[in-house]
Amino acid sequence: MLATAGVAATLMLATGAYAYYNIKVLNRYETSDQAEKFSAEYERKYLKFEKLPQPAVTKVALNVQLYPRQRMLVTDGSYALVNNGNAPIDEVHVRKGDRDVEWLKLDIAGAHLASDDEKFGYRIYRFDRPLAPGASANLTFKSRIWRRGFRASRPATDVIENGTFVNNYDFAPVIGMDRNGLLSDRTQRRRQGLPSELRPPRLEDMGATLHNYIHADWVMSDITLTTDAGQTPIAPGNQVSDVSANGRRTARFVSPAPILNFFSIQSARYKVASEDRNGLKLSVYYHPGHDWNVAKMLKAMGTALDYYRAHFGPYQFNYARIIEFPGYSSFAQAFAGTMPYSETIGFNANTDDPEKIDFTTYVVAHEMAHQYWAHQVVGADMQGGTSMSETLAQYSALMVMKHLYGPDKIRRFLKYELDNYLRSRAGEAVEEVPLERVENQGYIHYRKGAVAMYLLQERLGEDAVNRALSRFLDKWRFKGPPYPRSLDLIAEYRKEAKTPEQQQLITDLFEKITLYDLKLADAKTRRDGNGWTTTLTIKADKFYANGKGVETKAELAEPIEIGLFAARPGLGAFSAKDVIVMERRPIASGTQRIVIHSAKKPAFAGVDPYNFYIDRNSDDNVKEVTAS
C-alpha cells in the first residue's frame, strides 16, 4: 500500500514537473489579466511614437529555414531602409510582431542601439549621423521562432509539422509603432485606465495619409524558403528555382512587382492542381483528399481575373495561388499573389447546392479582388480606409457572381449582406458611421458596402462604376504616401453621375446613414382581356440616421424596382425564366398604388424585390398575389 502511494506521488511530481517545464520554461505563462495589463502598459509607453517619422522599407531579402518536425523557423534577412520624407531621421524604432520571436542578430548600418526594452520587444536605434532625405541604410537580422512543448492556453498553430502558415510580422522586424494588437475592448480599456476608444484618425486629418491602414510599405522581395524534402515551400513572387538535396527542399521566389511588406510563407505536403488561363498560371495547393472544390476554385480564380483585368486594369503577376491551411482557424486572406484559404470554409464543404449561396466561389472572387484593392492600391490609415479594399472586393466579387449566375439570382447574396448589416448595426457599441468614414467595422465595409455598391452600379451602370474604379486604380497604383482617402474614390464616382438624382444617391450611399422602409402591403390581380392587371399597394418611407441610431424622416422620391414573378425571388432555382415584369417606377413617401399589366398571371409581386436598398425590413418586400 505504501509502495503504491509512493509510486503515485512520484508520478504526480513527475507530471507536475513536466507540465511546469512545458508551460513556464519552454513557453510564456500569462493569465488573461496579465496579458491585458501588458498590452495597456505597452500602449502607454510606446503609442506616443506612432507619428514619429520612420524610414520606409523598400527591399526585403529573406533566407528562411523551416524545420517542420522541430516546429522551428530560422530567418536571415535584410531590409533596405530609405528616408522618403523631407527631414532627417534621427532614430529607427524596431519592434516584435510576435512576443515569442527571438532576435539572434539585429543591426542597422550607421546606427547604434540606444534602447533595448526586452519586456516589450521594442528597440530604438540612433543614427550616428541623421539619415538625410533620400538616403538609405541597411538593416540585417536573424530571428528564430521555436514552438516547443505545450502551453496552458491556446496552442500556437503557425509553425507546425504539416501545414505551416506564418506571416512576416511574426518572424521579421516591424518598423515604427502602430496600433496593431492594442486593446480594443471598451471594458478592458476602461479597466486599465485607458481612453474608452482607440479610433482611427478622422477623414479630415491629412497627416494620417502618410501611412496606409495596413502599416506596410511597398517593397520588392527576394525570398528563399527551405523546408523538408517531402513538403512544398511557398512564398510570394515568381518561383525562380526549386532544388531538393540532403532531405531538404529549397525554393526561391522573386517578386516582379511591388508587394506590401506583409506577406505569408507556407509549407506542407501538398498536391497541386494548376491551369493556364490567358497567360496566367493559376494553382491550388491542397491536402491530398481535399479535392472536392479544387476545380471550382480554379474556375473562380480564372473567371474573376478575366473580369478584373478587363474592367479594372492589369494584374501585376503571372501567377495566382490558393494555398490550403489547417482548420485551426476559419478564414481566407489575400497576400500578394498568394491566398491562404482554410480547409474549413472551402476545401471540406459541399457548395454545389443550387438553392444555397456558392460561398466557395464568392470567397475566391473576393480574395482575388484584393489583388487590386489592397495589393495595388491601399487606403490611408484613417476613417474610410477599408472602404477602398474590403468594400471594393465585395463589389468585385458580386460582379463575378452576377455574371456567373445571372442578375436574377443575386438577391440571395444581397439579402445575406443586408440582413447581416441590419443585425450588426443594432449591436454597435461606439458609433455607426457612414461608409466613407468606416472605422474597420466589418458590418459596414463588408455588409453595407456590398449592398451600396450593387445599387450604385444599378443606377450609374456597371460600366460607369468600373470606369471610375479603373481611373482610381491607375492614379494610385503602388503609390506611397500620401495614400488615398475615401473621398478620392467617391470623387471618381461623382464624375460618372450624370443627373442630380445620381449625385444624391452617392451622397445617400456613402456620406449618410440612409435607411428605407419599403413594404408591399397588398397585391391583387385580375384577368384583363388576353392578359392580367395587377394592382400593388406599396408603403414607403426614407430615413437618415445618426451614429446612435436616431432616425429622421426624409422625403422619398426615387425610381425603385417593382416586379411580377412566377416564383418567389431568391428561393430555390429562381432565375430569369420566373421574371414576368421587372421595371422601375417612381416611389414616393407614403402609400401608393401601382398598376402593372402582364401577359402571364403572376404568383408573386414585390417592391425592391432583389434587395438593392438598405431596407429596415426586407421580408415584407415580396408578397403572394391574390385574385381581386
C-alpha positions in Angstrom: 0.0 0.0 0.0 2.8 2.4 1.0 4.7 1.4 -2.1 1.7 2.2 -4.3 1.2 5.6 -2.7 4.9 6.3 -3.2 4.7 5.4 -6.9 1.6 7.6 -7.2 3.3 10.5 -5.5 6.4 10.2 -7.7 4.2 10.1 -10.8 2.3 13.2 -9.7 5.6 15.0 -9.0 7.0 14.0 -12.4 3.8 15.0 -14.2 3.8 18.4 -12.4 7.4 18.9 -13.2 6.8 18.0 -16.8 3.9 20.4 -17.1 5.8 23.2 -15.3 8.7 22.8 -17.7 6.4 22.9 -20.8 4.2 25.7 -19.6 6.6 28.0 -17.7 10.1 27.2 -19.0 9.6 26.4 -22.7 6.7 28.8 -23.0 5.4 32.0 -21.5 2.7 31.6 -18.9 0.4 34.5 -18.6 -3.1 34.9 -17.3 -5.7 36.9 -19.2 -5.4 39.7 -16.6 -1.7 39.8 -17.0 -1.9 39.9 -20.8 -4.4 42.8 -20.6 -2.2 44.7 -18.3 0.8 44.1 -20.5 -1.0 45.5 -23.6 -2.1 48.6 -21.6 1.4 49.2 -20.4 2.8 48.8 -23.9 0.3 51.3 -25.2 1.1 53.9 -22.5 4.8 53.6 -23.1 5.0 53.5 -26.9 1.9 54.7 -28.6 3.2 58.2 -28.3 5.7 57.3 -31.1 3.1 56.3 -33.7 3.5 59.5 -35.7 7.3 59.6 -35.4 8.8 59.7 -38.9 10.5 56.4 -39.8 12.4 55.3 -42.9 10.4 53.2 -45.4 11.3 49.6 -46.2 11.8 49.3 -49.9 13.5 45.9 -50.4 13.3 42.7 -48.4 15.6 39.7 -48.8 15.0 36.6 -46.7 16.6 33.2 -46.3 14.1 31.2 -44.3 15.0 27.7 -42.9 11.9 25.8 -41.7 12.2 22.7 -39.7 8.6 21.3 -39.6 9.3 18.4 -37.2 11.0 20.6 -34.7 8.4 23.4 -35.3 11.3 25.8 -35.8 11.7 28.7 -38.2 15.1 30.5 -38.5 15.3 33.5 -40.8 18.3 35.5 -42.0 17.1 38.8 -43.6 17.8 42.3 -44.6 15.8 45.4 -45.3 16.7 48.4 -47.4 15.6 51.4 -45.4 15.0 54.8 -47.2 14.1 58.2 -45.8 11.3 59.2 -48.1 10.5 62.3 -46.0 11.6 65.9 -46.2 13.5 66.0 -42.9 16.4 64.0 -41.5 15.6 60.9 -39.3 17.5 60.5 -36.1 16.3 57.1 -34.9 14.6 53.9 -36.0 12.1 52.1 -33.8 12.1 48.3 -34.3 9.7 46.0 -32.5 8.5 42.4 -32.4 5.2 41.5 -34.0 5.2 38.2 -32.1 6.4 38.3 -28.5 7.9 34.8 -28.8 10.3 35.6 -31.7 14.0 35.7 -30.7 16.4 38.1 -32.2 19.6 36.3 -32.7 21.0 39.3 -34.5 19.7 42.8 -35.4 21.8 45.6 -36.7 21.3 48.8 -38.7 24.3 50.2 -40.6 25.4 53.6 -39.3 23.3 53.3 -36.2 23.8 52.1 -32.6 21.4 50.5 -30.2 20.2 53.3 -27.9 17.4 51.4 -26.1 16.5 47.7 -25.8 13.3 47.1 -23.9 13.3 43.3 -23.7 9.9 43.2 -21.9 8.1 44.7 -24.8 10.4 43.7 -27.6 10.9 47.3 -28.5 14.3 48.7 -29.7 15.4 52.1 -30.6 18.4 52.6 -32.9 20.0 56.0 -33.2 21.9 57.0 -36.3 25.5 58.2 -35.8 24.6 60.9 -38.4 20.9 61.6 -39.1 19.6 59.8 -42.2 19.1 62.6 -44.7 16.1 62.8 -47.1 16.6 60.3 -49.9 19.4 58.5 -48.1 19.3 54.8 -47.3 20.5 52.4 -44.6 20.6 48.6 -44.4 19.0 46.6 -41.6 20.1 43.0 -41.1 18.7 40.4 -38.7 18.5 36.8 -37.7 15.4 35.6 -35.9 14.0 32.3 -34.6 10.6 31.0 -33.8 10.6 27.7 -32.0 7.3 26.3 -30.9 8.3 23.8 -28.1 6.2 21.8 -25.6 2.7 22.8 -24.8 1.0 25.9 -23.3 -1.6 26.5 -20.7 -3.5 28.5 -23.3 -4.5 28.1 -27.0 -1.6 26.4 -28.8 0.5 28.2 -31.4 -0.6 26.8 -34.8 1.5 28.8 -37.2 4.8 26.7 -37.4 3.6 23.1 -37.4 4.6 19.6 -38.7 2.4 19.8 -41.8 0.7 23.0 -42.8 2.9 25.9 -41.6 1.3 29.2 -42.3 3.1 32.2 -40.8 3.3 35.8 -41.8 6.3 38.0 -41.8 5.0 40.2 -38.9 5.7 37.1 -36.7 9.3 36.5 -37.6 10.7 39.7 -39.1 11.2 43.2 -37.6 8.4 45.7 -37.6 9.5 49.3 -38.2 7.8 52.0 -36.2 4.9 52.0 -33.8 1.2 51.5 -34.8 -2.0 50.3 -33.1 -2.0 46.7 -34.2 -2.5 44.4 -31.2 -3.5 47.0 -28.7 -6.6 46.6 -26.6 -9.8 47.3 -28.5 -12.5 46.2 -26.0 -14.0 49.2 -24.2 -14.4 47.5 -20.9 -10.8 46.3 -20.9 -9.6 49.7 -21.8 -11.5 51.5 -19.1 -10.4 48.9 -16.6 -6.8 49.7 -17.5 -7.3 53.4 -17.2 -7.1 54.0 -21.0 -9.4 56.1 -23.2 -12.5 54.0 -23.9 -12.0 54.0 -27.7 -8.9 54.0 -29.8 -10.4 55.3 -33.0 -8.6 56.0 -36.3 -7.8 59.5 -37.4 -10.7 61.4 -38.9 -11.2 61.7 -42.6 -10.1 65.4 -42.5 -6.7 64.6 -40.9 -4.3 64.9 -43.8 -1.4 63.9 -41.6 -2.9 60.4 -41.5 -2.3 60.0 -45.2 1.4 59.4 -44.5 0.6 55.8 -43.6 -1.7 53.2 -45.1 -4.1 51.3 -42.8 -2.1 48.0 -43.1 1.0 49.8 -42.0 3.2 48.1 -44.6 5.4 49.7 -47.2 5.6 48.8 -50.9 8.7 46.6 -51.3 10.5 44.4 -53.8 11.1 40.9 -52.3 13.5 38.1 -52.7 12.6 35.1 -50.5 14.4 31.8 -50.3 12.5 29.1 -48.2 13.9 25.8 -47.3 11.8 23.0 -45.8 11.7 19.2 -45.6 12.0 17.5 -48.9 8.5 16.0 -48.6 6.9 19.4 -48.4 6.3 22.2 -50.8 7.7 25.7 -49.9 5.5 28.7 -50.9 6.2 32.4 -50.7 5.1 35.5 -52.8 6.9 36.0 -56.1 7.9 34.2 -59.2 9.5 30.9 -58.4 12.9 31.1 -60.0 14.4 27.9 -58.5 13.4 24.7 -56.7 16.1 22.2 -55.6 15.9 19.2 -53.4 19.1 17.8 -51.7 20.0 16.0 -48.5 16.4 15.7 -47.3 15.7 19.4 -47.8 13.8 21.3 -50.5 14.7 24.9 -51.3 12.7 27.3 -53.5 13.5 30.9 -54.3 10.7 33.5 -55.0 11.4 36.9 -56.5 8.6 39.4 -56.8 8.3 41.0 -60.3 6.2 43.9 -58.9 5.9 45.8 -55.6 4.2 44.0 -52.8 3.2 45.1 -49.4 5.7 44.2 -46.7 3.0 42.0 -45.2 3.0 38.5 -46.6 2.9 34.8 -45.7 5.1 31.8 -46.2 3.6 28.3 -46.2 4.8 24.7 -46.3 3.0 21.3 -46.3 2.7 18.0 -48.1 0.6 19.4 -50.9 -1.0 18.2 -54.0 -1.2 20.9 -56.7 -3.8 21.5 -59.4 -2.9 24.1 -62.0 -4.4 25.7 -65.0 -3.0 28.2 -67.6 -5.6 31.0 -68.1 -4.9 33.8 -70.6 -1.2 33.9 -69.8 -1.5 33.3 -66.1 -0.7 30.2 -64.1 -3.4 29.5 -61.6 -2.7 26.9 -58.9 -4.5 25.4 -55.9 -2.3 23.8 -53.3 -4.3 21.3 -51.2 -4.1 18.5 -48.8 -4.4 15.1 -50.5 -8.1 14.1 -50.4 -9.3 17.6 -50.0 -10.1 18.0 -53.7 -13.9 18.4 -53.5 -13.9 22.1 -54.6 -10.5 22.4 -56.3 -11.9 22.6 -59.9 -14.4 25.2 -58.7 -11.7 27.3 -57.1 -9.6 27.2 -60.3 -12.7 28.3 -62.3 -13.5 31.1 -59.9 -9.9 32.3 -60.0 -9.9 32.4 -63.7 -13.3 34.0 -64.1 -12.5 36.6 -61.5 -9.2 37.6 -63.0 -10.7 37.7 -66.5 -13.3 40.2 -65.2 -10.9 42.3 -63.2 -8.3 42.5 -66.0 -10.9 43.6 -68.5 -12.6 46.2 -66.3 -10.1 47.5 -63.7 -6.6 47.1 -65.2 -3.5 44.9 -65.4 -2.9 42.1 -63.0 0.7 42.5 -61.6 1.8 38.9 -61.6 1.8 35.9 -64.0 0.6 33.6 -61.3 -2.1 33.3 -58.6 -2.0 30.7 -55.8 -4.6 29.5 -53.4 -3.0 27.5 -50.5 -4.9 25.4 -48.1 -4.1 25.7 -44.4 -5.3 23.6 -41.5 -8.7 24.3 -39.9 -7.3 25.8 -36.7 -8.7 29.0 -38.0 -11.6 29.6 -40.4 -10.8 32.4 -42.9 -9.3 33.2 -46.2 -6.7 36.0 -46.6 -5.2 37.7 -49.6 -1.5 38.4 -49.7 0.3 39.4 -52.9 -0.4 36.7 -55.5 -1.0 34.1 -52.7 -4.2 33.4 -50.9 -4.2 31.2 -47.8 -7.6 29.5 -47.5 -8.8 27.5 -44.5 -9.8 23.9 -45.2 -13.0 24.6 -43.2 -14.5 27.2 -45.5 -13.8 25.8 -48.9 -12.0 22.5 -49.1 -14.2 20.4 -47.0 -17.6 21.7 -47.9 -20.3 20.9 -50.4 -21.2 24.2 -52.1 -22.9 22.7 -55.1 -26.5 23.0 -53.8 -28.2 25.3 -56.3 -30.6 26.5 -53.6 -27.7 27.9 -51.4 -25.1 30.5 -51.8 -21.9 29.2 -53.6 -19.7 30.7 -50.9 -16.6 28.9 -52.2 -16.7 30.9 -55.5 -17.7 34.0 -53.7 -14.8 33.9 -51.3 -12.3 33.1 -54.0 -13.6 36.0 -56.1 -13.4 38.3 -53.1 -9.8 37.3 -52.3 -8.8 37.6 -55.9 -10.2 41.1 -56.0 -7.8 42.0 -53.2 -5.0 41.6 -55.7 -6.3 45.0 -56.9 -8.0 46.5 -53.8 -5.2 46.4 -51.2 -2.4 44.9 -53.2 -2.3 47.5 -55.9 -4.0 50.4 -54.2 -4.3 50.7 -50.4 -6.2 53.4 -48.4 -4.8 55.8 -45.8 -4.8 54.9 -42.1 -7.9 56.9 -41.3 -11.6 56.7 -41.4 -12.8 55.2 -44.7 -9.5 53.3 -45.3 -11.1 49.8 -45.6 -13.8 51.1 -47.9 -11.1 51.1 -50.6 -10.2 47.5 -50.1 -13.0 45.4 -48.4 -15.9 47.2 -49.9 -14.4 47.2 -53.4 -13.5 43.5 -53.0 -17.2 42.8 -52.1 -18.4 44.8 -55.2 -15.9 42.9 -57.4 -17.0 39.5 -56.1 -20.7 40.5 -56.6 -20.0 41.4 -60.3 -18.3 38.0 -60.8 -21.3 36.2 -59.2 -23.7 38.3 -61.3 -22.0 37.3 -64.5 -21.7 33.6 -63.4 -25.2 33.1 -62.1 -27.2 36.0 -63.7 -28.7 39.1 -62.1 -31.9 37.4 -61.1 -30.0 35.1 -58.7 -28.2 37.9 -57.0 -30.9 38.5 -54.4 -29.8 35.7 -52.1 -26.3 37.4 -51.9 -27.7 40.8 -51.3 -30.2 39.7 -48.7 -27.5 37.8 -46.9 -25.3 41.0 -46.7 -28.3 43.2 -45.9 -29.5 41.1 -43.0 -26.0 40.9 -41.6 -25.7 44.6 -41.7 -29.0 45.3 -40.0 -28.3 42.8 -37.2 -24.9 44.1 -36.5 -25.7 47.8 -36.5 -28.1 47.1 -33.7 -25.1 46.0 -31.6 -22.8 48.9 -32.3 -21.2 49.9 -29.1 -19.4 53.1 -30.2 -20.9 54.8 -33.2 -22.1 53.8 -36.6 -20.5 56.0 -39.3 -21.3 56.5 -43.0 -19.5 54.2 -45.4 -17.0 56.9 -46.4 -15.9 57.1 -42.7 -15.9 53.4 -41.8 -13.6 52.6 -39.0 -12.6 49.0 -39.9 -16.2 48.0 -38.9 -16.8 44.8 -40.8 -20.6 45.1 -40.8 -20.2 48.4 -42.7 -17.3 47.8 -45.1 -18.4 44.3 -45.9 -22.1 44.0 -45.5 -23.4 47.5 -46.1 -20.7 48.1 -48.6 -21.8 45.2 -50.8 -25.4 46.4 -51.0 -24.4 50.1 -51.5 -22.0 49.3 -54.3 -24.5 47.0 -56.0 -27.2 49.7 -56.0 -24.6 52.2 -57.3 -23.9 50.1 -60.4 -27.6 49.5 -60.9 -28.2 53.3 -61.1 -25.0 54.6 -62.7 -24.4 51.5 -64.8 -21.8 48.7 -64.2 -19.5 50.1 -66.9 -19.6 53.6 -65.3 -18.6 52.3 -61.9 -15.9 50.2 -63.5 -14.6 53.2 -65.3 -14.4 55.1 -62.1 -12.5 52.2 -60.4 -10.1 51.9 -63.3 -9.2 55.6 -63.1 -8.8 55.3 -59.3 -6.5 52.3 -59.7 -4.5 53.9 -62.4 -3.9 57.1 -60.3 -2.9 55.4 -57.1 -1.4 52.1 -58.2 1.6 51.2 -56.0 1.8 54.8 -54.8 3.3 55.5 -51.4 2.4 58.5 -49.1 0.2 60.4 -49.3 -2.2 57.4 -49.5 -5.7 57.9 -50.9 -8.7 58.8 -48.9 -12.3 57.5 -49.5 -13.1 61.0 -50.8 -10.7 60.4 -53.7 -12.7 57.3 -54.7 -16.1 59.0 -54.2 -14.9 61.8 -56.5 -14.4 59.3 -59.3 -18.0 58.0 -58.8 -19.3 61.6 -59.0 -17.6 62.0 -62.4 -19.9 59.3 -63.7 -23.1 60.6 -62.1 -25.0 62.4 -64.9 -28.1 63.7 -63.0 -28.9 65.4 -59.7 -30.6 62.2 -58.6 -27.5 60.1 -59.2 -25.4 62.7 -57.3 -27.9 62.5 -54.4 -27.7 58.7 -54.5 -23.9 58.9 -54.0 -24.5 61.2 -51.0 -27.0 58.8 -49.5 -24.9 55.7 -50.0 -21.5 57.0 -48.8 -21.9 60.2 -46.9 -25.0 59.5 -44.9 -26.6 56.6 -43.0 -29.7 56.1 -45.2 -32.5 53.6 -44.4 -35.6 52.7 -46.3 -38.9 51.1 -45.3 -40.4 49.6 -48.4 -43.4 47.3 -48.0 -45.7 45.6 -50.4 -49.0 45.8 -48.4 -51.2 44.1 -51.0 -51.0 42.6 -54.4 -54.2 41.7 -56.3 -54.6 40.6 -59.9 -57.5 40.1 -62.3 -58.0 38.8 -65.8 -58.0 41.6 -68.3 -58.6 40.6 -71.9 -55.7 38.5 -73.1 -53.6 39.4 -70.1 -53.6 40.3 -66.4 -53.8 43.6 -64.5 -52.2 43.6 -61.1 -52.5 46.3 -58.5 -49.8 46.8 -55.9 -50.3 48.7 -52.7 -46.9 50.0 -51.6 -46.0 51.8 -48.4 -42.7 53.6 -48.5 -40.5 55.8 -46.3 -36.9 57.0 -46.2 -34.8 57.9 -43.1 -31.5 59.4 -42.2 -29.9 58.0 -39.0 -27.2 59.4 -36.8 -24.4 57.4 -35.3 -26.5 56.4 -32.3 -29.4 55.1 -34.4 -31.7 58.1 -34.0 -33.7 58.4 -37.3 -35.1 61.5 -39.1 -37.7 61.0 -41.8 -36.6 62.2 -45.3 -38.6 62.8 -48.4 -38.6 59.8 -50.7 -39.0 60.3 -54.4 -36.9 57.8 -56.3 -37.4 55.2 -59.1 -37.4 51.8 -57.4 -37.8 48.4 -59.0 -41.1 46.7 -58.8 -41.8 43.2 -60.2 -44.1 40.4 -61.0 -42.9 36.8 -60.8 -43.9 33.2 -61.4 -41.9 32.1 -58.3 -40.6 33.8 -55.2 -37.4 35.7 -55.9 -34.2 34.4 -54.2 -35.6 30.9 -53.3 -34.9 27.6 -54.9 -34.0 27.6 -58.6 -35.5 31.1 -59.2 -34.0 32.6 -62.4 -34.7 34.9 -65.3 -37.4 32.5 -66.6 -39.5 33.3 -63.5 -39.5 37.1 -64.1 -42.7 38.3 -65.7 -42.2 42.0 -65.3 -39.3 43.9 -63.8 -39.2 47.7 -64.1 -38.6 50.9 -62.2 -41.4 53.1 -61.1 -41.4 56.4 -59.2 -41.9 55.6 -55.5 -42.8 58.4 -53.0 -43.2 58.6 -49.3 -46.5 57.2 -48.0 -49.0 54.8 -49.5 -49.4 54.5 -53.3 -51.0 52.1 -55.8 -49.2 50.9 -58.9 -51.0 49.1 -61.7 -49.0 46.7 -63.9 -50.2 44.8 -67.0 -48.7 41.5 -67.9 -49.3 38.7 -70.4 -48.9 36.0 -67.7 -50.6 35.6 -64.4 -48.2 36.5 -61.6 -47.8 34.3 -58.5 -45.6 36.8 -56.5 -45.1 40.6 -56.6 -42.5 42.8 -55.0 -41.1 46.3 -54.4 -37.3 46.3 -54.4 -37.7 42.5 -54.8 -33.9 41.9 -55.2 -32.9 44.0 -52.1 -30.9 46.7 -53.7 -31.8 49.1 -50.9 -30.9 49.2 -47.2 -34.4 48.3 -46.2 -35.2 48.1 -42.4 -37.4 45.0 -43.0 -36.8 43.4 -46.4 -39.0 40.4 -45.5 -42.2 42.4 -46.4 -41.0 43.4 -49.9 -42.4 40.4 -51.7 -45.9 39.0 -51.4 -48.1 36.4 -52.9 -50.5 37.8 -55.5 -54.2 37.1 -54.8 -57.2 37.4 -57.1 -59.1 40.6 -56.9 
